[in-house]
């Protein structure tokens, strides 16, 4: 599988070919046990830990790369700082759609790692092959081949 490369300008050649910008939108979530969630996402789905800052069980900030492009950020759940606005979703309230070239192989990997499958692999009416799983925190992950509709051309 072509997982792409990143150059010094911050662009990457991704699995769909061509040059795409480095990720600039990072879905983010909080976890009751962030270190365990990081291990699970790596083992079950193939996310790659890039960085995890924090001491002991506490993760202040972590980044997980998706080998086919993009990634997520996460951290330990924590109290809202005085005067701050509460985090918009507690642990287990996150969901994401993740594009993958081989959802059947990824489904097999997830099953082998003990992921709770919420939808077995299926074909959609718009040509995607998808499946869904929940992580131990209760977050929902949807994986499939649909890369999104073509973007309008600039100009």
Secondary structure as a PSIPRED ss2 file (coil, helix, strand):
# PSIPRED VFORMAT (PSIPRED V4.0)

   1 X C   1.000  0.000  0.000
   2 X C   1.000  0.000  0.000
   3 X C   1.000  0.000  0.000
   4 X C   1.000  0.000  0.000
   5 X E   0.000  0.000  1.000
   6 X E   0.000  0.000  1.000
   7 X C   1.000  0.000  0.000
   8 X C   1.000  0.000  0.000
   9 X C   1.000  0.000  0.000
  10 X C   1.000  0.000  0.000
  11 X E   0.000  0.000  1.000
  12 X E   0.000  0.000  1.000
  13 X E   0.000  0.000  1.000
  14 X C   1.000  0.000  0.000
  15 X C   1.000  0.000  0.000
  16 X C   1.000  0.000  0.000
  17 X C   1.000  0.000  0.000
  18 X C   1.000  0.000  0.000
  19 X E   0.000  0.000  1.000
  20 X E   0.000  0.000  1.000
  21 X E   0.000  0.000  1.000
  22 X C   1.000  0.000  0.000
  23 X C   1.000  0.000  0.000
  24 X C   1.000  0.000  0.000
  25 X C   1.000  0.000  0.000
  26 X C   1.000  0.000  0.000
  27 X E   0.000  0.000  1.000
  28 X E   0.000  0.000  1.000
  29 X E   0.000  0.000  1.000
  30 X E   0.000  0.000  1.000
  31 X E   0.000  0.000  1.000
  32 X C   1.000  0.000  0.000
  33 X C   1.000  0.000  0.000
  34 X H   0.000  1.000  0.000
  35 X H   0.000  1.000  0.000
  36 X H   0.000  1.000  0.000
  37 X H   0.000  1.000  0.000
  38 X H   0.000  1.000  0.000
  39 X H   0.000  1.000  0.000
  40 X H   0.000  1.000  0.000
  41 X H   0.000  1.000  0.000
  42 X H   0.000  1.000  0.000
  43 X H   0.000  1.000  0.000
  44 X H   0.000  1.000  0.000
  45 X H   0.000  1.000  0.000
  46 X C   1.000  0.000  0.000
  47 X C   1.000  0.000  0.000
  48 X E   0.000  0.000  1.000
  49 X E   0.000  0.000  1.000
  50 X E   0.000  0.000  1.000
  51 X E   0.000  0.000  1.000
  52 X E   0.000  0.000  1.000
  53 X E   0.000  0.000  1.000
  54 X C   1.000  0.000  0.000
  55 X C   1.000  0.000  0.000
  56 X C   1.000  0.000  0.000
  57 X C   1.000  0.000  0.000
  58 X C   1.000  0.000  0.000
  59 X C   1.000  0.000  0.000
  60 X C   1.000  0.000  0.000
  61 X E   0.000  0.000  1.000
  62 X E   0.000  0.000  1.000
  63 X E   0.000  0.000  1.000
  64 X E   0.000  0.000  1.000
  65 X E   0.000  0.000  1.000
  66 X C   1.000  0.000  0.000
  67 X C   1.000  0.000  0.000
  68 X C   1.000  0.000  0.000
  69 X C   1.000  0.000  0.000
  70 X C   1.000  0.000  0.000
  71 X E   0.000  0.000  1.000
  72 X E   0.000  0.000  1.000
  73 X E   0.000  0.000  1.000
  74 X E   0.000  0.000  1.000
  75 X E   0.000  0.000  1.000
  76 X E   0.000  0.000  1.000
  77 X C   1.000  0.000  0.000
  78 X C   1.000  0.000  0.000
  79 X C   1.000  0.000  0.000
  80 X C   1.000  0.000  0.000
  81 X C   1.000  0.000  0.000
  82 X C   1.000  0.000  0.000
  83 X C   1.000  0.000  0.000
  84 X C   1.000  0.000  0.000
  85 X C   1.000  0.000  0.000
  86 X C   1.000  0.000  0.000
  87 X C   1.000  0.000  0.000
  88 X C   1.000  0.000  0.000
  89 X C   1.000  0.000  0.000
  90 X C   1.000  0.000  0.000
  91 X C   1.000  0.000  0.000
  92 X C   1.000  0.000  0.000
  93 X C   1.000  0.000  0.000
  94 X C   1.000  0.000  0.000
  95 X E   0.000  0.000  1.000
  96 X E   0.000  0.000  1.000
  97 X E   0.000  0.000  1.000
  98 X E   0.000  0.000  1.000
  99 X E   0.000  0.000  1.000
 100 X C   1.000  0.000  0.000
 101 X C   1.000  0.000  0.000
 102 X C   1.000  0.000  0.000
 103 X H   0.000  1.000  0.000
 104 X H   0.000  1.000  0.000
 105 X H   0.000  1.000  0.000
 106 X H   0.000  1.000  0.000
 107 X H   0.000  1.000  0.000
 108 X H   0.000  1.000  0.000
 109 X H   0.000  1.000  0.000
 110 X H   0.000  1.000  0.000
 111 X H   0.000  1.000  0.000
 112 X H   0.000  1.000  0.000
 113 X C   1.000  0.000  0.000
 114 X C   1.000  0.000  0.000
 115 X C   1.000  0.000  0.000
 116 X E   0.000  0.000  1.000
 117 X E   0.000  0.000  1.000
 118 X E   0.000  0.000  1.000
 119 X E   0.000  0.000  1.000
 120 X E   0.000  0.000  1.000
 121 X E   0.000  0.000  1.000
 122 X E   0.000  0.000  1.000
 123 X E   0.000  0.000  1.000
 124 X C   1.000  0.000  0.000
 125 X C   1.000  0.000  0.000
 126 X C   1.000  0.000  0.000
 127 X C   1.000  0.000  0.000
 128 X C   1.000  0.000  0.000
 129 X E   0.000  0.000  1.000
 130 X E   0.000  0.000  1.000
 131 X E   0.000  0.000  1.000
 132 X E   0.000  0.000  1.000
 133 X E   0.000  0.000  1.000
 134 X E   0.000  0.000  1.000
 135 X C   1.000  0.000  0.000
 136 X C   1.000  0.000  0.000
 137 X C   1.000  0.000  0.000
 138 X C   1.000  0.000  0.000
 139 X C   1.000  0.000  0.000
 140 X E   0.000  0.000  1.000
 141 X E   0.000  0.000  1.000
 142 X E   0.000  0.000  1.000
 143 X E   0.000  0.000  1.000
 144 X E   0.000  0.000  1.000
 145 X C   1.000  0.000  0.000
 146 X C   1.000  0.000  0.000
 147 X C   1.000  0.000  0.000
 148 X C   1.000  0.000  0.000
 149 X C   1.000  0.000  0.000
 150 X C   1.000  0.000  0.000
 151 X C   1.000  0.000  0.000
 152 X C   1.000  0.000  0.000
 153 X C   1.000  0.000  0.000
 154 X C   1.000  0.000  0.000
 155 X C   1.000  0.000  0.000
